[in-house]
Amino acid sequence: MSKIVIISGSPLTPSRTDLVLRHVESLLQKKGFSIAYVSVPDLPPADLIGARFNSPAIQEVINHIKSADGIIIGSPVYKASYTGVLKSLLDLLPEDSFNGLPVLPFMVGGSKAHLLAVEFSLKPLIYNLKGIPTQGIYFVDSLIDKNNPDNPIAEVDCELRLQRQLNELIDAIETRKRSPELVGSFV
């Protein structure tokens, strides 16, 4: 069974980002994936602010990533980038934490004006951690229904884009498992 780590960088729960990531978790579990869900607000603030690399909570996140076959990172757009709380966590990870893993970047923003935040903020971070980002997905938050946690995506086109992106991630995981010699060749 393949394992995917989902990292939610939303400082608030519940949030639209968290709702969609929980929906993604459910979809992937139905496809037989094991999921480790990491929500940054659930981590001890003192560990994040104090840069406690060796804290048990941070080490648990690192161990989840080490055993993962793929990663999904989600964040709302704050100041045209990912959140500071997400950055606090990712700064505590070793530089090669993603080590050739396929990573699906996911962002939610208030308008289409921040569409490129995935390309210009989240993907460079994934490359820095030696991951291989997939195309990625961006949702405008008005298309997410906070009142429907079972299926929070209010538009069919958005759901189809999400399904395509999940299939891209799954294909990348399967390719990596079939051809481990390719690991790191894209980074």
Secondary structure, DSSP 8 states (H G I E B T S, - for coil): --EEEEEE--SSSS-HHHHHHHHHHHHHHHTT-EEEEEEGGGS-HHHHHTT-TT-HHHHHHHHHHHT-SEEEEEEE-BTTB--HHHHHHHTTS-TTTTTT-EEEEEEEESSGGGTTHIIIIIHHHHHHTT-EE-S-EEEEGGGB-TT-TTS-B--HHHHHHHHHHHHHHHHHHHHHHH-GGGTTTT-
